[in-house]
């Protein structure tokens, strides 16, 4: 897998340490694991996750918010590290201008993919796009 080293990425460091964590988690005979290297790298790029506090867990839904924030940062960081697009083209955002929703959605997806093409987009975002287009088609 190719790792991109753009300014917006973590220079591949997050993807590498996450891959090592997954490798260790799935290795045979493993009974427990302390993800210290992953946590240290995560804290380096996102200081809000440093330390061992549970952040907003005292508030209602605080732990859920913290988990969502962690997952959003992790997925975005992995996407940027693994993005296959080396030079992102400028694309002017256009309005639907009365076009059918499906046609406009396909144009938006094509534009998005011209700047964002990673395994994260392939696995996570494409499912959301397909679901959205299917729902639009059902209700039209």
N, C-alpha and C positions, 0 to 999 in steps of 0.2 A: 504494500500500500504506500502511496506516495504522500509525503508530508510537505505541506507548503510552509514557507517561512516569510510571510508577509508581515508588515508592521502590525496589522490588526490581529494576527495570530499570536499564539504564545510560542512561536518558533518551533512548533512540533513537540515541545516539552510536555504539555498536558496530554496529548495523544499518546506519547510514549509511556509516561508513567501510568496512565489509565490502562493501556494495553498490558503492561507488566502486572498491574493489580488483577486484571481479569485472568491472565495466564496463571497466576498464583492461586486465585480462587477456584479455578477449574482443574488444577493439577490433582493427580491421583494421590490419595492418602492424606490430603489436607484436612485437618480437623478444625483449626481456627487460624485467624489471620489478623494482624494489627496493621492497618493500611497507613502506616506512618509516612512513607515516601509520598504517597498520593496526597495525603492531607497537607504535608509541608508544601508541595508544589501548588496545590489549590490555594492555600493561604498566601503564597507568594503572588499569585495573579489576582486573587480576590481577598483582600485583607479582612473583609467582613466575615470570612469563614475561619479566621485564625483563632487560636485559643480553644478552650473547651467549654465555653458557655453555650447554653442552649438558646441564646439570643432572645427571641420573642416568645419563647415557649410558655411564659406565664400568662400571656394574653390569650383570649379565646382565638382559636385557629392559628396561634402563633407558630407552632411547630409545623403545621401544614404550610404556612407561608414560607417559612425558612426552607423547608424541603423543596417547595416549588422554585424558590429563588436559586437554590443549589442546582437543581436539575436544569433550570433555564440557563444558568451560567455554564454548566458542564456541557450541555448539548451545543450551545453557541460556540464555546471554546473548541470543542472537538470538530465542529463543522468548519470553523476558520482554519484549524490546523490541517484538516483533511480535504479542504476545498480543491477540486481539480482545476478550477479556473485560475490561471496565473495572472492574467491581465483583465480586470473587470471593465467591460465597456460601459460608457455612459448611455443610459436609456432614459429618454424623456417620458415621464408618466403621462398617459393619455386618459381621457374620460371615455366612458362607454358610448356616449353620443347616440343613444337610442338603439345600439346594437343588442342582439340577444345576449342574455347573461352568459350562456355557455360559450359563445364566441369570444366575448370579452374576457372571461375567465381563462380560456385557452391562451389568449394573447398575453395576459398577465403572467401565467405560468411559464410560458416560453421566455418572457423577459426575465423572470426570476431565475430560471435555470441558466440563462446566459451569464449570470453573475454568481450563482450559487449552485455548485454541483459537487456534492460530497456524499458519502455513505449515509450521513445523518439526514440529508435532504431525501435521498433515495428511500430510506426506511421510514422516517418519521413524517416528513412533510408531504410526500406524495400520497400517502394514505388520507391525510386530511383533505388534500386537493380533490382526490377522487370522490371522497364522501360528499364534499361540498357540491361538486358538479352533479353527482347522482341525485342529491336532494333538490338541486335547482331543476333538473330534468323532470323529476317526479311532480313538482309543484307547478310546472309550466303548462 
